[in-house]
Amino acid sequence: MDIPHSVILRSQLTEQPLLENFVDRICDFYNIGNTYFGHILLSLTEAFENAVIHGNRQQGNKTVTITAINTKRGLRFSISDQGNGFNPASVPDPTNPDLETDDQSGRGLFTITLLADEVSFSDQGSTINISFYVSSMNRELSSMRAEKLQSYLCNERIIQNKEQ
């Protein structure tokens, strides 16, 4: 099955179903469970919305590129816009009770950092890199299953040898 590991979307919120389809196909390809699927989908949706609204300033002639990279630790997604970038440190903390504003600024980034295992920025803030350490969970699970299977097979051989 040939799964594209990147997609270029028009800088329009109406492109979200194409993003969802991309995430669904990547998660199916790498056998990502429902828990991480939800984290990945919500994080990438927030990042896409930020790229469209804040990065590309809702200019529909611009694009947003989403790339999925399989790493040793799991999956890393990069979401890049064609804007001027920003300083992530300048985004207010939406959980800070001392901020006297009804502004919703920072909630998307806050959500992304809560759901992802690692978040970083590049290209002067026009690219966000979001990592999910799913492969280590899968390796642990695979190792555990392999040990259980090996133990089972050893026990079966012992039982068969006793019967002979």
C-alpha positions, 0 to 999 in steps of 0.5 A: 500500500503506497501511503503518501507521507506528506500532503500539501493543502490549500490554506483554507479551513475547508481543507480539514477533511483532507487533513483528517484523511491523511492522519487516518491513512498514516495511523492505519499504515503504522497501526496506531491505536485509537488513543494516539489517533485522537491525540494526533488528529486533534494536535494536527488540526490545531496546528493546521488551523494556526497555520491557516489563520495566524501563519498564512493570514487566511490567504487561500492562495497560500499552502500548508504542508504536513509531513509525517516521518517515522522515527525510532521513537515514533512519528513526527509530524511537521506542519509548515505555512508560508507566513513570516513565522512567530516567536513561540515564547511570545504566546501567552499561557492560557492557564495563567489566571493573572492574564486579564483578557478574554483573548483565546490566544495560545489555547491551540498551542497549549492543547498541542503541547498537552497531547504530544510527546514533544513539540518544537519550532523551526523556520522562524516559527513557520514550522511546528514539529509534533512528535508522538512516541508511539513506536516505543509503546509498540516495541514494548508491547511486541516484546511482551507478546513475544516473551509470552509466546515464547513462554507458551511455546516452551511450555507446550514443548515441555508438555509434548515431551512429557506425553511422549 
